[in-house]
Amino acid sequence: MDVKDILSSRVIHFASMFHEEVELGVIQFSDHYYVYASICNDRGEFLGRGIDKVERDAARQALKELYVNAYDR
């Protein structure tokens, strides 16, 4: 992955089901999406990531990994 290969990127903020702010970054490449999700709370900083050809599937992967890391669920 190289910066010149990025087609678009955006960052979305929303409240998690536990009322903590989640940052979701979506980076589009020509052949896939890279999505990261992060939460910073009093226990630390937690991160999840997902890579897929479909943006929604990459986001689901990232959020699932994030929730497992942050909440052990």
Summary of the structure (lengths in Angstrom):
residues: 73
radius of gyration: 12.5
end to end distance: 30.5
largest distance: 37.4
contacts: 205
relative contact order: 0.19
helix: 27%
strand: 51%
